[in-house]
Amino acid sequence: MRPVGPREVVDSYLEAFARRDFSLVRNYLADSGFEYISPIAQFSDADVFLSNMEGVGAICIALTPAFAS
């Protein structure tokens, strides 16, 4: 098995989110020390964040990761 790097982790997270597979998305979030801050929301609990994202995810059309080469 080859090592998994940060890019593979982010790609897998975004793919799971795009599929609305929130059980898998939860596996990528920290149980402690979680923090999410955006211009419109702030969460310090991964489960509360995910609950919110399940509702918001319904309006998400596409996720396109962009990485600098």
Backbone as ProteinMPNN parsed JSONL, in Angstrom:
{"seq_chain_A": "MRPVGPREVVDSYLEAFARRDFSLVRNYLADSGFEYISPIAQFSDADVFLSNMEGVGAICIALTPAFAS", "coords_chain_A": {"N_chain_A": [[0.847, -1.184, 0.0], [0.593, 2.161, -0.882], [1.852, 5.251, 0.495], [-0.441, 7.729, 1.685], [-0.961, 10.969, 0.698], [-1.411, 14.509, 1.537], [-2.883, 15.674, -0.557], [-4.351, 13.533, -1.665], [-5.95, 12.919, 0.503], [-7.509, 15.266, 0.775], [-8.762, 15.287, -1.756], [-10.274, 12.912, -1.545], [-11.969, 13.554, 0.603], [-13.422, 15.742, -0.525], [-14.627, 14.451, -2.7], [-16.278, 12.61, -1.359], [-17.949, 14.426, -0.048], [-19.157, 15.674, -2.265], [-20.624, 13.539, -3.23], [-22.399, 13.408, -1.258], [-21.967, 11.725, 0.852], [-22.067, 11.649, 3.862], [-21.406, 10.154, 6.085], [-18.942, 9.062, 5.426], [-17.56, 11.457, 5.013], [-17.451, 12.382, 7.642], [-15.471, 10.768, 8.724], [-13.137, 12.014, 7.992], [-12.892, 14.207, 9.595], [-11.685, 15.769, 12.562], [-12.026, 14.469, 15.89], [-11.479, 15.855, 18.201], [-10.392, 19.174, 18.854], [-11.331, 20.275, 16.554], [-12.022, 22.854, 14.234], [-13.802, 25.183, 12.416], [-13.988, 27.959, 10.414], [-15.611, 30.425, 8.685], [-16.635, 33.16, 6.527], [-19.368, 33.26, 7.084], [-20.085, 31.417, 9.026], [-19.217, 29.547, 12.016], [-17.704, 26.837, 13.629], [-16.978, 24.616, 16.307], [-17.274, 22.022, 16.76], [-17.228, 18.952, 15.248], [-19.414, 17.278, 14.621], [-21.647, 18.97, 14.798], [-20.962, 20.8, 12.825], [-21.025, 19.055, 10.6], [-23.722, 18.328, 10.583], [-24.859, 20.767, 9.885], [-23.697, 21.056, 7.342], [-24.897, 18.967, 5.981], [-27.432, 19.957, 5.46], [-26.791, 22.272, 3.976], [-25.39, 21.069, 1.949], [-27.264, 20.145, 0.158], [-27.733, 22.21, -1.603], [-25.427, 22.424, -2.962], [-23.846, 22.3, -6.009], [-21.513, 21.53, -7.412], [-18.172, 20.569, -6.615], [-14.982, 21.733, -7.055], [-11.821, 20.978, -6.704], [-8.866, 22.912, -6.42], [-5.518, 22.97, -6.907], [-2.269, 24.224, -6.431], [0.345, 23.572, -8.599]], "CA_chain_A": [[0.0, 0.0, 0.0], [1.418, 3.373, -0.966], [1.471, 6.295, 1.457], [-1.46, 8.689, 1.25], [-0.528, 12.33, 0.97], [-2.459, 15.489, 1.814], [-3.751, 15.89, -1.728], [-5.271, 12.395, -1.756], [-6.919, 13.058, 1.603], [-8.44, 16.347, 0.417], [-9.562, 14.807, -2.888], [-11.233, 11.918, -1.043], [-12.95, 14.304, 1.387], [-14.288, 16.499, -1.429], [-15.427, 13.486, -3.466], [-17.319, 12.112, -0.454], [-18.902, 15.526, 0.146], [-19.909, 15.848, -3.508], [-21.571, 12.413, -3.307], [-23.238, 13.541, -0.069], [-21.697, 10.566, 1.716], [-21.658, 12.357, 5.068], [-20.775, 9.207, 7.011], [-17.53, 9.019, 5.04], [-17.012, 12.793, 5.283], [-17.184, 12.473, 9.086], [-14.197, 10.091, 9.007], [-12.025, 12.921, 7.703], [-12.918, 15.327, 10.538], [-11.114, 15.477, 13.881], [-12.948, 14.352, 17.015], [-11.17, 16.936, 19.146], [-9.596, 20.235, 18.251], [-11.934, 20.679, 15.279], [-12.414, 24.252, 14.139], [-14.165, 25.646, 11.074], [-14.346, 29.373, 10.438], [-15.831, 31.02, 7.366], [-17.256, 34.475, 6.697], [-20.769, 33.201, 7.505], [-20.336, 30.422, 10.074], [-18.081, 29.102, 12.824], [-18.016, 25.614, 14.359], [-15.882, 23.993, 17.053], [-17.69, 20.627, 16.945], [-17.328, 18.343, 13.921], [-20.755, 16.746, 14.388], [-22.53, 20.115, 14.548], [-20.565, 21.259, 11.494], [-21.517, 18.114, 9.605], [-25.177, 18.46, 10.547], [-25.116, 21.962, 9.096], [-23.282, 20.795, 5.972], [-25.893, 18.087, 5.357], [-28.47, 20.841, 4.942], [-26.204, 23.131, 2.956], [-24.947, 20.211, 0.852], [-28.339, 19.978, -0.813], [-27.667, 23.274, -2.601], [-24.117, 22.356, -3.603], [-23.936, 21.724, -7.347], [-20.251, 20.872, -7.751], [-16.96, 20.974, -5.919], [-13.835, 21.585, -7.922], [-10.599, 21.311, -5.986], [-7.821, 23.564, -7.206], [-4.246, 22.899, -6.211], [-1.121, 24.755, -7.134], [1.282, 22.496, -8.971]], "C_chain_A": [[0.888, 1.24, 0.0], [0.948, 4.402, 0.059], [0.435, 7.241, 0.839], [-0.994, 10.077, 1.656], [-1.699, 13.267, 1.192], [-3.417, 15.686, 0.639], [-4.773, 14.769, -1.869], [-6.348, 12.478, -0.673], [-7.964, 14.117, 1.252], [-9.339, 15.917, -0.738], [-10.636, 13.83, -2.416], [-12.339, 12.587, -0.23], [-13.939, 15.021, 0.471], [-15.162, 15.579, -2.274], [-16.567, 12.942, -2.607], [-18.378, 13.188, -0.226], [-19.766, 15.707, -1.095], [-20.941, 14.74, -3.701], [-22.586, 12.454, -2.175], [-23.167, 12.301, 0.823], [-21.16, 11.108, 3.04], [-21.09, 11.435, 6.137], [-19.285, 9.111, 6.704], [-16.862, 10.364, 5.302], [-16.613, 12.902, 6.752], [-15.858, 11.815, 9.456], [-12.986, 10.981, 8.783], [-11.931, 14.086, 8.694], [-12.424, 14.892, 11.91], [-12.197, 15.397, 14.949], [-12.716, 15.448, 18.048], [-10.276, 17.953, 18.444], [-10.126, 20.699, 16.903], [-12.296, 22.154, 15.332], [-12.66, 24.595, 12.678], [-14.612, 27.09, 11.202], [-14.48, 29.844, 8.993], [-16.439, 32.405, 7.584], [-18.681, 34.419, 7.238], [-21.062, 32.208, 8.619], [-19.04, 30.052, 10.795], [-18.528, 27.893, 13.634], [-16.784, 25.121, 15.089], [-16.207, 22.53, 17.364], [-17.937, 20.024, 15.564], [-18.729, 17.833, 13.619], [-21.771, 17.854, 14.108], [-22.234, 20.69, 13.161], [-21.174, 20.359, 10.423], [-23.038, 18.174, 9.482], [-25.581, 19.668, 9.709], [-24.797, 21.724, 7.627], [-24.254, 19.856, 5.256], [-27.028, 18.908, 4.768], [-27.965, 21.713, 3.808], [-25.809, 22.308, 1.733], [-26.001, 20.027, -0.219], [-28.309, 21.053, -1.891], [-26.34, 23.291, -3.346], [-24.237, 21.644, -4.948], [-22.666, 20.95, -7.681], [-19.132, 21.421, -6.881], [-15.799, 20.73, -6.876], [-12.59, 21.987, -7.153], [-9.584, 21.958, -6.934], [-6.548, 23.58, -6.378], [-3.171, 23.546, -7.072], [-0.165, 23.596, -7.422], [2.654, 22.747, -8.415]], "O_chain_A": [[1.823, 1.345, 0.794], [-0.222, 4.416, 0.442], [0.446, 7.507, -0.363], [-0.674, 10.323, 2.819], [-2.854, 12.865, 1.052], [-4.622, 15.847, 0.832], [-5.94, 15.029, -2.161], [-7.51, 12.146, -0.911], [-9.163, 13.889, 1.414], [-10.546, 16.156, -0.705], [-11.785, 13.918, -2.848], [-13.51, 12.229, -0.357], [-15.151, 14.922, 0.663], [-16.322, 15.899, -2.534], [-17.698, 12.826, -3.08], [-19.573, 12.891, -0.214], [-20.981, 15.876, -0.984], [-22.008, 14.972, -4.269], [-23.515, 11.647, -2.129], [-24.145, 11.891, 1.447], [-19.961, 11.038, 3.312], [-20.359, 11.895, 7.014], [-18.459, 9.083, 7.617], [-15.721, 10.409, 5.763], [-15.558, 13.45, 7.072], [-15.192, 12.25, 10.395], [-11.916, 10.719, 9.334], [-10.984, 14.869, 8.633], [-12.71, 13.784, 12.363], [-13.165, 16.157, 14.922], [-13.658, 15.91, 18.692], [-9.503, 17.609, 17.549], [-9.446, 21.434, 16.187], [-12.81, 22.646, 16.337], [-11.824, 24.328, 11.815], [-15.499, 27.411, 11.992], [-13.566, 29.676, 8.185], [-16.726, 32.778, 8.722], [-19.169, 35.405, 7.79], [-22.188, 32.163, 9.114], [-17.938, 30.216, 10.271], [-19.593, 27.91, 14.251], [-15.673, 25.193, 14.564], [-15.501, 21.882, 18.136], [-18.761, 20.528, 14.801], [-19.192, 17.939, 12.484], [-22.658, 17.686, 13.271], [-23.154, 21.025, 12.414], [-21.765, 20.843, 9.458], [-23.573, 18.078, 8.378], [-26.526, 19.601, 8.922], [-25.554, 22.151, 6.755], [-24.411, 19.95, 4.038], [-27.532, 18.589, 3.691], [-28.641, 21.873, 2.793], [-25.887, 22.796, 0.605], [-25.672, 19.78, -1.379], [-28.814, 20.829, -2.992], [-26.154, 24.09, -4.263], [-24.685, 20.499, -5.004], [-22.74, 19.828, -8.181], [-19.149, 22.581, -6.469], [-15.66, 19.642, -7.434], [-12.321, 23.174, -6.964], [-9.474, 21.582, -8.101], [-6.513, 24.139, -5.282], [-3.178, 23.419, -8.296], [0.083, 22.753, -6.56], [3.563, 21.946, -8.629]]}, "name": "protein", "num_of_chains": 1, "seq": "MRPVGPREVVDSYLEAFARRDFSLVRNYLADSGFEYISPIAQFSDADVFLSNMEGVGAICIALTPAFAS"}
